[in-house]
Amino acid sequence: QQQQQQQPPYMRRQDMTSEIFATPPNKWSESQVGQWLVQAGYGNLQANFARNNVDGMRLMSLSYQDLSGPIAVGDQKTVERVHNAIRSLLPRVHAGLKRKMATGSRDSMGVGSNGGG
């Protein structure tokens, strides 16, 4: 419990139970990115992300430079925190990809992701 209190908001267990987390982050809509920002404690940045059309795919590709430049999230410390929060989502993306490969899901062109075609 005490360890959970010391973690940043985006790492707390109760924040990870939201419905948006049923979808891998790279598949999130702009609205879901906004919801995540609120849950991660960065609700004040929703407008910045929306103005830059940041959906899940774009979120996962944002660099430190993007956050400090075009997205303009704030000072260096805030940029670092937001960048770390985004990076903390990577295991969820990888887990989604592993599940997709294990089930042999097909992509939008009908090609199997398990190497078959």
C-alpha positions in Angstrom: 0.0 0.0 0.0 2.7 2.5 1.0 4.8 1.6 -2.1 1.7 2.1 -4.3 1.4 5.6 -2.8 5.0 6.5 -3.8 4.5 5.4 -7.4 3.6 8.0 -10.0 -0.2 8.1 -10.8 0.2 6.2 -14.1 1.7 3.2 -12.3 -0.9 2.8 -9.6 -3.0 -0.4 -9.8 -6.4 1.3 -9.6 -5.6 3.5 -12.5 -4.8 0.5 -14.7 -8.3 -1.1 -14.2 -10.0 1.4 -16.5 -11.8 0.2 -19.6 -9.3 1.9 -21.9 -6.6 -0.5 -20.7 -8.5 -3.4 -22.3 -7.1 -2.1 -25.6 -3.3 -2.0 -26.3 -2.1 1.6 -26.1 -1.0 1.7 -29.8 -4.7 1.1 -30.8 -6.1 3.9 -28.7 -8.2 6.7 -30.2 -7.4 10.3 -29.5 -10.2 10.2 -26.9 -8.6 7.2 -25.1 -5.3 9.0 -25.1 -7.0 11.9 -23.4 -8.6 9.6 -20.8 -5.2 8.1 -20.2 -3.7 11.5 -19.7 -6.3 12.3 -17.0 -5.7 9.0 -15.2 -1.9 9.5 -15.5 -2.3 12.9 -13.8 -1.7 14.9 -16.9 -5.2 16.0 -17.7 -4.0 19.6 -18.2 -2.2 18.4 -21.3 -5.3 16.9 -23.1 -5.7 20.0 -25.3 -2.0 19.9 -26.4 -2.3 16.2 -27.4 -5.7 16.8 -29.1 -4.4 19.8 -31.0 -1.7 17.5 -32.4 -4.1 14.7 -33.2 -2.3 12.2 -30.9 -3.9 8.8 -31.1 -2.4 5.6 -29.6 -0.1 4.9 -32.6 1.3 8.5 -32.5 1.5 8.4 -28.7 3.7 5.4 -28.7 6.0 7.0 -31.3 6.4 10.4 -29.5 10.0 11.3 -28.8 11.4 13.4 -26.0 11.8 16.1 -28.7 8.2 15.9 -29.7 7.0 16.4 -26.2 9.3 19.4 -25.6 8.6 20.9 -29.1 5.4 20.5 -31.0 3.4 19.0 -28.2 4.8 21.5 -25.7 4.0 19.7 -22.5 5.9 22.0 -20.3 9.3 22.3 -18.6 12.0 19.7 -18.8 10.9 17.8 -15.7 7.3 17.5 -17.0 8.6 16.3 -20.4 10.7 13.6 -18.6 7.7 12.5 -16.6 5.3 12.3 -19.5 8.0 10.5 -21.6 8.4 8.0 -18.8 4.7 7.5 -18.5 4.4 6.8 -22.2 7.4 4.4 -22.1 5.7 2.6 -19.2 3.0 1.6 -21.7 5.4 -0.3 -23.9 4.9 -3.7 -22.1 1.2 -3.4 -22.8 1.9 -2.9 -26.6 4.2 -5.9 -26.6 1.7 -8.0 -24.7 -0.9 -7.2 -27.3 1.4 -8.1 -30.2 2.3 -11.4 -28.5 -1.4 -12.2 -28.1 -2.1 -11.3 -31.7 0.8 -13.5 -32.9 -0.3 -16.4 -30.7 -3.8 -16.4 -32.0 -2.7 -16.0 -35.6 -4.8 -12.8 -36.0 -5.1 -11.4 -39.5 -4.2 -7.8 -40.2 -6.3 -5.4 -42.2 -5.1 -6.8 -45.5 -6.0 -10.4 -44.5 -2.4 -11.5 -44.1 -1.8 -13.6 -41.0 0.5 -12.1 -38.5 2.1 -15.5 -37.7 4.1 -15.4 -40.9 1.6 -17.3 -43.1 -0.2 -15.7 -45.9 
